[in-house]
Amino acid sequence: MYKHILVPVDLNEKGFADRAVQIAVWHAKHSNAEIHLLNVLPGIHMSMVSTYFPKDAAAKMKQDVKVQLKAFAKQHIDEDVVYKTYVAEGKAYSTILDYAEKLGTDLIIIPSHKRSKIDKVMLGSVASKVVEHSPINVMVIKPQG
């Protein structure tokens, strides 16, 4: 059914992506699909932002996130499931959609924050923007509890 499943992972919020990855693993096992975990860092190379960090800070941060994402994957994805990890930089929803296209993804499984309506108006919602702009199927996983 699916061959490439993209799961955006926010490592800043413990437990946030666990359920989405669990569901991705189930789908991967039942359709022999490959899972692609993606963490999107904010654009720290932007000139205005980069002046506040030491020159090698962005590379160190990206490397640290790669290590964390691989540890997360090892903890949450069974050994018999094929997966890859990616760390990208940019605007979250557009980077997710770019990777979905680049990887030939046929399903995005994205966790959704439990936010109030005011938060969504003020901050926007990555999940809702992905759903709105994605040309492929998107499964939104709501937080438990």
QUIRA-V397617 format. One record per residue. N is the residue number from 1. SS is DSSP state (2 for helix, 1 for strand, 0 for the rest). PSI is psi in radians with two decimals (none if undefined). NEAR is the number of other C-alpha atoms within 12 Angstrom. Layout:
BEGIN
N,SS,PSI,NEAR
N,SS,PSI,NEAR
END
This chain:
BEGIN
1,0,-1.06,16
2,0,2.58,25
3,0,-0.55,25
4,1,2.04,35
5,1,2.15,45
6,1,2.25,48
7,1,1.86,52
8,1,2.33,48
9,0,2.18,45
10,0,1.87,33
11,0,-0.19,27
12,0,-0.40,15
13,0,1.86,14
14,0,2.32,13
15,0,-0.11,22
16,0,-0.78,26
17,0,-0.08,34
18,2,-0.86,31
19,2,-0.69,28
20,2,-0.72,35
21,2,-0.68,40
22,2,-0.78,27
23,2,-0.66,28
24,2,-0.71,44
25,2,-0.76,34
26,2,-0.85,24
27,2,-0.71,30
28,2,-0.73,32
29,2,-0.63,25
30,2,-0.23,16
31,2,0.20,20
32,0,0.78,20
33,0,2.86,27
34,1,2.41,35
35,1,2.39,44
36,1,1.94,40
37,1,2.31,45
38,1,2.24,41
39,1,2.27,39
40,1,2.07,34
41,1,2.58,31
42,0,2.75,22
43,0,1.42,19
44,0,-0.12,26
45,0,-0.09,23
46,0,2.43,16
47,2,-0.72,11
48,2,-0.70,10
49,2,-0.75,15
50,2,-0.41,17
51,0,-0.32,14
52,0,-0.10,14
53,0,2.63,17
54,0,2.74,14
55,0,-0.66,15
56,0,0.09,15
57,2,-0.74,17
58,2,-0.77,25
59,2,-0.71,20
60,2,-0.75,15
61,2,-0.79,24
62,2,-0.74,24
63,2,-0.72,19
64,2,-0.74,18
65,2,-0.65,27
66,2,-0.77,26
67,2,-0.79,19
68,2,-0.73,25
69,2,-0.70,33
70,2,-0.69,25
71,2,-0.73,16
72,2,-0.81,30
73,2,-0.80,34
74,2,-0.64,20
75,2,-0.59,15
76,2,-0.20,27
77,0,2.22,33
78,0,2.64,20
79,0,-0.47,13
80,0,0.05,17
81,0,2.28,28
82,0,2.29,25
83,1,2.79,32
84,1,2.68,26
85,1,2.57,31
86,1,2.45,31
87,1,2.15,34
88,1,2.98,34
89,1,2.39,26
90,0,-2.86,20
91,0,2.23,21
92,2,-1.01,29
93,2,-0.70,31
94,2,-0.58,25
95,2,-0.69,30
96,2,-0.81,43
97,2,-0.66,38
98,2,-0.79,26
99,2,-0.66,34
100,2,-0.76,34
101,2,-0.81,20
102,2,-0.61,14
103,2,-0.09,26
104,0,0.59,22
105,0,2.43,30
106,0,0.04,31
107,1,2.35,38
108,1,2.21,44
109,1,1.95,44
110,1,2.30,45
111,1,2.65,36
112,1,2.32,34
113,0,2.67,27
114,0,1.63,19
115,0,2.66,18
116,0,2.90,13
117,2,-0.63,12
118,2,-0.75,11
119,2,-0.73,13
120,2,-0.67,17
121,2,-0.76,12
122,2,-0.77,10
123,2,-0.39,15
124,0,2.94,19
125,0,2.12,26
126,2,-0.80,31
127,2,-0.79,34
128,2,-0.60,26
129,2,-0.65,24
130,2,-0.81,35
131,2,-0.79,26
132,2,-0.67,17
133,2,-0.10,19
134,0,2.33,28
135,0,-0.12,18
136,0,2.99,24
137,1,2.44,23
138,1,2.22,31
139,1,2.12,28
140,1,2.18,31
141,1,2.05,27
142,1,2.63,22
143,0,2.61,19
144,0,2.58,14
145,0,none,6
END
